[in-house]
Amino acid sequence: MPKPDPAHKETDKILRDMEKRLDEVYKQAYKEARQTADDFMKSFREMDKKKRQQVKNGELDKAEYERWRRTQVFQGNRYHQMADTLAADMTHTNQIAASVINGYLPEVYAVNHNYGTYEIEKGSRINTQYTMYDRQTVERLIRDNPNLLPRKAAVNVPKDRLWNKKHINSAITQGILQGETIDKIAQRLVATVTDMSHTSAIRNARTMTTSAQNGGRIDSYKRAEGMGIKMLQVWMATLDGRTRHEHRQLDGQKRKVGEAFEVEGEKIFFPGDPAAEPYLTYNCRCTLVGEVEGVDYNLSDKSQRDNKLGDMTYEEWKEEKRKQDNAEPPAPKREPKPEPKTEDKPAEVEVPAPTVEKPDAVDEPVKPKLTIFDEMEQNRKEIDKTLHDVEEMRRSLDYEVGTIIDRKGNIVEVINGSEHSVAVDDGALKDLIFTHNHPSGGCFSDNDIINMIDDELLELRASTPQGTYHSLLRTSKASKESSTELVKGFKKANSIVTATKQVQEDLKKGIITKQEAKDKGFNLYIEYMSKSSERFLTENAEKYGYIYTKGVI
């Protein structure tokens, strides 16, 4: 079995990192879903325990007991509210997972576009004057061409919620039929939905990664063909005990660039092709390798092959390209100073040196100036690492601490606050990132949003003790007018008036009990305000020129 090429290994490393992030997302989702289920079940736990004992003592018919559970516990407004909440929360988690996956795909594409070009230059022995791709390069290309990546992770929200609700009901039905306790039923329904969603996200991650990987390679082959270099693309399967029959058949097949491969009557243009039948693409680990037409890649004598292909390794090639990218432009040639003839030059006259004209400005390469948004995107990895370290460190504090971070991911200032607020000097946040912890949990406050707009902050973050964060990111589409509208809408959604109306409605519907409202006190209204503000930002931030996300630290 041929060994994976360097870019394939690098792609696998990126995928492992992606899967680790997804594990964290669903681990947090499980904790939150279990809390939601436990909050619902606690009012029935003691009663269920008593009735189970009555069945055991022969005081209550088992069929009657099961009927009570179905009609009293798992019916009515409170149950449907719990199920709807769980379904909606899991859909939101799936959206976060899709965002995580899509965040890695530009890097996968870049790595494999670079390697595809290496194959081309090594095989053709032609320097194609290639500039190395990185994640930021690909993201800028995507802005101009949204269809650059063959496929991206996405969540069909209505369909996903229905799917979640269906499996919640199914898990509860199975628990009732098997006579499980309330606690076991809660565990079953949460584990069922989170595990299935997690498995689906991992499958999507692998499929999307394979698609981006081979999309990058194919585009490098198309670039070469546009320069007159004739290419072939070769299907290479990962041959082991997990390889599906169809991919074993595809292994080693060669096609011209843009032509489809065929297997058992089905066409597929590349591993992870979104237009192919799903059974050919899900969890696919195959890749394409490029061959230059006319080069014998089957030479048994390595020295003969190296004479044709060159012996530069991929790492050496990358280093050479980086040097070319960073090299200073050559200085303009100066004409040699003419030697005047002695007989033509009067002794008493001094002849001035010939002047050298300055080359036109158009001959000088001009690098476009990065906008603050481009600079921030360029340094996103460093910024995210700093945010993760800072927010993780502040999780257990019982008072707020604010941290200002610049667009390169450096900490500018740390400000200690009180239990419910942290004050920042006017003008200190312009075009920067600010994160602070909310000891009581929850989304942003009115003051958070107002200060973000007034101080022209680039990104506002609030982290919680539960290990989640809220982020509001300003984009180039945001204007003064749209920002003002955002503040108005947020304040209305986050108001105590809105929360009070919703609490009263839920009390009437039986979604919450008077005892629960009494036990939680004002914290109940804080919870409702936070959920309302989250919902407002999720549904409206984009139209005002902002991006809202809720994720795992």
N, C-alpha and C positions, 0 to 999 in steps of 0.2 A: 504494500500500500504506500503510495507516495506521501511524503511528509507534508504537513500544511505549510504554506509559504509564510514569510514573515508578517505580511499584512493580515492573513487569516488568523495568525496567533494574536496579533494586536487587537483584531476585532473580537476574538474570544475573550480577551482581557477586559475590553470595554463592556461586553455583554455580562460578564461576571459582576462587574461593578454596578451595572444597571439592575441586575437581579437582586443584588444586595440592597439597593435602594428600595426596590419593590417589596422586599421582605419587611423592611422597616415600615413602609406605608401600611401594609395589611396587618402587621403586628399591632400597630396603633389602632387601626380600624376595628380589630377584634376586641380590644379593650373597651373602646367606646360603645360598640354594639352590645357587648355583654352588660355594660352598665345600663343601657337603655332597656334591655330585656329584664334585667334584675329589678329595675325600678318598677316595671309593670307587674312582675310576678310576686313582689313582696306582699302585696295586699291579699293575695290568694294563698300564700305559702302555708300559713298556720291553719287555715280552714281546710286546705287540701290534706294536710297532715292528719287532722282529726277525722276526716271522712275516710281516709285510707285505713286508719285504725278501726273505724266502725266496720269497714268491709272485712278486715282481718278478724274482728270479733264476731262476725255474723250478724251485726246489727243493721247493715245496709247492703242491699243487693248490688252486686258489681256492675250490672247493666245500668242501674240507676245512678251509681257513682260516675260512670263514664259519660252518661247523658248530662249530668251536672257539669262536668268539666267542659264538655263541648258547648253547652248553652250558656253557662255562666262565666267561664274563664276565657274561652277562645271565641267569643262572639261579642257583639256590641261595639259601641263607639270607642271605648278605651282600647280594646284589642286592635281594631282597625287603625286607630291612630298610631299605636305602637308599631304595627306592621308597616304602615306607610312611612313612618319615621325611619325605621330600619332600612327599608327599601331605598328611600331617598338618600340616606347617609351612605349606603353602599355604592349607589350610583355616583355620588360625589367622590367617593374614594376611587372608583374606577376612572373618573375623569382626571384625578390627580395622577393615577398610575399612567394614563395615556400621555399626560403632560411630561412625566418623567421619561417615558420611552422616547417621545419625540425630541426631547432635549439632547439625547445622545446620538440621534441619527445623523446630524450634519457631520459629526466627528467620524463616524463610521464611513460615510460617503467620502470624506476627504482622504482618509487613510488609504482607501482602496483606489481612488482616482490617482493618487500619487503612485501606488504600486503598479497600477495598470500602465502608467506612463514609463515607469522603470522597465517593465517587460518590453515595451515598445522600443525604447532607446537602446536597450541592451541587445535586442534581437536585430534591429535595423542598423545599429552602429551610427545612428543619426542623433545629433543634439537638436531636440525640437524647441529649444529655448523656452522650456517649461518653468513656470513659477509655482512653487509648492503651494498646495491647498492646505488650509487649516479650518477649524470649525467656524471661525468668524467669516472667512472667505465664502464658505458654503452658505452661511446664513444670509449674507448679502446677496448671493446669487438667488437664493430662494425668494427674497423680497421682490426681485425682478421677475423671477419665473417660479411661481408657487408650485408648479408641477414638476420641479426638478427631481425631487425624491419620488421613486415609483409608488410608494404608499406610506401613509402615516397612520398612527393609532388614533382612533376616534371612538366616541361613545354615543350611540343612539339613545338619548336620555329616556324617552317614553318607553321604548322597547326594553331597555335595561331595567327600568323600575318594575315593569310588569313581570319580567323574568325573576327579579329578586323577590317580589311579592309571592309569586307562584311557588318558589322554593321555600319561602318562609312558611307558607300554609302547609306545604307537603311535609316539611320537617316536623311541624307540630302534630299533624295527623298521624305520622309514623310514631311519634312519641306517645300519643294517646293510645293508639292501638297496642303498643308494646307495654302499656301500663307504667311508663316511666314517671318519676317524681317531677315536680315542678322545676326543680333545679336542673335535672337532667334534660328536660325539654328545652329549657332556656339555653343550656350548653349546646344541645343538638342544633337548634335553629341558627344560632350565631355561627357555630363552626361550619355548618353546611354552606351557608351563604358566603362567608369570608373565604373558606377554603376553595370553593368553586370559582369565585371571582379572582382569587390569587392565582390559581392554576391557569385560568384564562389569560390573565395579564402576563404571566411568564411565557405562555405559548405565543401571545402577540409580540412580546419583546423579541423572542427568537426569530419569529417570522419577519417582522419589520426590519430587524438587523440584517438578516440574510438578503432582503430586498434592497436595502440601502447599500450594502456591501457590493452587490453585483451591479446595481445601478451606477455606482461610481466607476467600476471597472469598464462597463460597456461604454459609458460616456468618454472615457479616455481612449478607447479603441476607435470610437467615432471621430474624435479629434484627430487621431493619427490618419484615418482614412481621408479626412478632409485635407491633409497635407500630402496625400499621394502614397501613403504607406499602406499596403494591402495587408489586412489582418484576418486571422481566424480566431474564433472563440471556442474554447474546449471546456466541456462539462467535466468537473471533477467532483466525485462523490466522496464522502467520508465513509470508507468501507469498514464496517464493524458489525457487531451483532444487532445494532439498532437500525441499520440502513434498510429502507423500504425497497421492495422488489423493483419498483419503477425507476428508482434512482440508481440502482445497480445496472439497469439496462442503459440508462443515460450516460453512465460513467465512460469517459473517453470519446464520446461523440463530438465531432467538430462541425461547426457551421460558420458561414460568413457572417460578418457583423450585421445584426438586424434580422437575420433569418431565424425561424423558430426551430427548436428541437422537437422531435416527435417520439412518443412512447405509447404503445398500445392504442394508437388512433387518436391520442390527445396531443395538442400542441402546447408548448411552453417556451417562452422566449429566454428566460433566465431563471435561476433559482430564486424563489420568492416572488415570481411574477404574479401580480394581483389579478391578471386576467385569466389565469389558469384555474383549473379545478382545485378547490381547497385541499383535497386529499394529497395533491402533489406539492403543496407549499407549506402547510402547517408544520412547525418544528423542523423545517428543512435546514440541514447543515452543509449543503453543497455550495460550491463556488465555481466561478469561471476563471480560467487562465487564458492569457492571450498568446498567440503565436504569430510571428511575422511570416507571411507567405514566402516560400523559397528557402527558408532556413530549416535544416534537418535537425529536429529536436530529439531524434532517436539515435544519434551518434553514440556508439559504445565507448569510443575513445574520448575521454573528457578533454584532453588537450586540443583535439580537433574542434570540439564544440566551442571551447573558449576562444579559439582563433577566430571563430565567426561571431560569437556572442559577446566577447569581452569578459574579463574575470572580475569586474567591479561588483562588490556585494551591494545589497539594497541599502545598508547603513552607510556605506561609503558614498553611494549615489546621492542619498539624502543630504549628507554633509556637503558634498560638492554643490548641490543645488542651493543650499542655504548660503554658502559662500557667494554664489553668483547673485542671489537675491539681495545680499547685503553689500555687494561690491560698489565702490564709488564709480560714477560714470567716467570714462576716459577723458583726460584733459584734451582740449583742442590742440591740433598740431600747429606748431609755429614754423613759418617759413624761415629757412636759414638766411642769416644776414649776408647780403651779397658783398663780395670783396671788391672795393672800387679799384679801378686800374690806376696805377701810380702816375702814369703820364697824363691822365685826364684830370687829376686832382691838384689844383693849385695848393701850394704849401701853406699859404696863409688862410685858407678857407676850411672851416670845420664842417664836415658832412654829418648831419644828424642820423641817428640810427633809424632804420625803417620801422614804422609803427605797425602793430599787429591789431587788426580789428577784432573786437569782442564778438564771439559768436552770438547769433540771434537767440533770444530767450526760448524760442520754440524748440531749440535743439536740446535744452536742458530738461531732464525728466522732472515733472512736477507731481509731487505726491499730494493727493487730495487731503484736505484737512479733516480730521475726524470730528464729527459732532459729539456732544456729550453723551448721546445715546449710543453711538458707535463705540466710543471709548469704554463705556460701561459694559457693553456686550462683549467687547474684546477681552475684558478682564473678568468675565463672569465667573470663571472657575475660582479665581483667587478671592473674589468677593463672596461667593457662596461658602468657601472654606472658612473665611473669617466669620461670616454670619453663623455658621454651624457651631464653631468653637465658642463664640460669645454667647449665643442663645442656650447652648447646652449647659454652660457654666452658671447661667442666671436662673435656671429652672426652679431651684429650691428656695430662692430668696423670698422673704415676706415683705419686701419693699421694692419699689421700681428703680431700675438702673438704666440709663440711656447711653447708647454708644453711637458716636458719629463715625462713619466709615467713608473714605474717599473712593473715587471711581477706579482705583487700582487695587482696592481691597485692603488698604492700610487703615488702622485705627487712628482717628484724628483726636478724639476726646472721649472720656468716660465721665458721665455725670450721675452722681447719686441723688435719688429722689426720696419721696415719702411712700407710704403704703399705697396711695392711689394716684400719684402723679410724679412727674419729673419735669423740671423747668430747664429750658434751653434759651440761651441768649438770642435776641433778635439778629437775624442775618447770618447765623452760624450754620444753617442747614442748606443754603442755596446750592442746588445741583449736586447734592451729596446723598448718602444713604443713612437712615437713622433707624436703629432697632432698639426696642425696650421691652421689658418683661411685664406681663400683667399677672401679679400674684393670685388674683381671684379668677383668672382665666378670662375667656370671652374675646370678642372682636374689638375693633377700635372704638374709641370714645369720640364724641363730637369735637372735642378740643384737638384730638389727634388729627382728624381730617382737616379742620380749620387751619391748624399750624402747618400742615403739609402744603396746603394751597398758598397760604400767606408767605411762607418762607421759601417757596419754589423748590421743594424737596423732590429728588428723583425717585426715591423708593422709601416707603414707610413700612416698618415691620413691627408686629407685636407677637411675642412668644408667650406660651402658657405653661403652667406646671405639668400639664398632661403630655407635653412633648410635641405640641403642634405650633404652627406659626400662621399668622395672617400677613399677607403682603399686598400692598397697593403700589403699583409701578406706573409712573407717568411716562407717556410716550410722546412722540413728536406731534401727534394729532391733537393733544390736549391744548385748549385755549383758555384765556381768562374767563370767557363767557361760559364755556362748557364746565370749567372747574367750579364756577359759582353755582351752576345748576346741580352739580354733583353734591355739593355741600348741602343745598336745600333738601334734596331728596334723601340724603343720608340722615339728616337731623330729624326729618319726619318719621323715617323708618325706625330710628333709634330712640324715639321719644317714649316717656313713661305713659303718655296717653294711649299710644298705639299698643304698648304692652298690656296695659290695664284692660283695654277692650278685648284683646285676644285671650287673656286669662279668664275674663268673665264668660266669653263664648265657650271656652273649653270646660269651665265649671258646669255650665248648662248642659253641654253634650256628654258630660261624664268622663271626659278625657283625663281630667285630674279631679281629685276629691278635695273637699274642704279641709280635710285633715292634712293632706299633702301640702296644700297652699299655706296652711297655718304653720306646719313644721318648717317649711323653707322660708317663710316670711318674705322680706324684700329681695332675697336672693332669687326667688322665683321670677320676679319682674326683671331682674338683671339678666337671667337666662333668656327670657322672652325677647328682651331688647337686643341681646347679642345675636340670637337666631334671626330676628327680623333684619338687622343690619347686614348680616352675612348674606341673607337672601337678596337684599337690595343690591349689594355690590356684585354678587354673582350674576344677576340678571341685567344690571345697568352700567357697570363700570366701563365696559368697552365702548359704548356709544358716547361716553364723555371723554374718550381718549386715554383711558387708564386700563390696566390689567390687574384683576384681583385673583389671588390664588390662596388656597388654604392647604398647607402641606405638613409633612413630618420633619422635625428638626434634623 
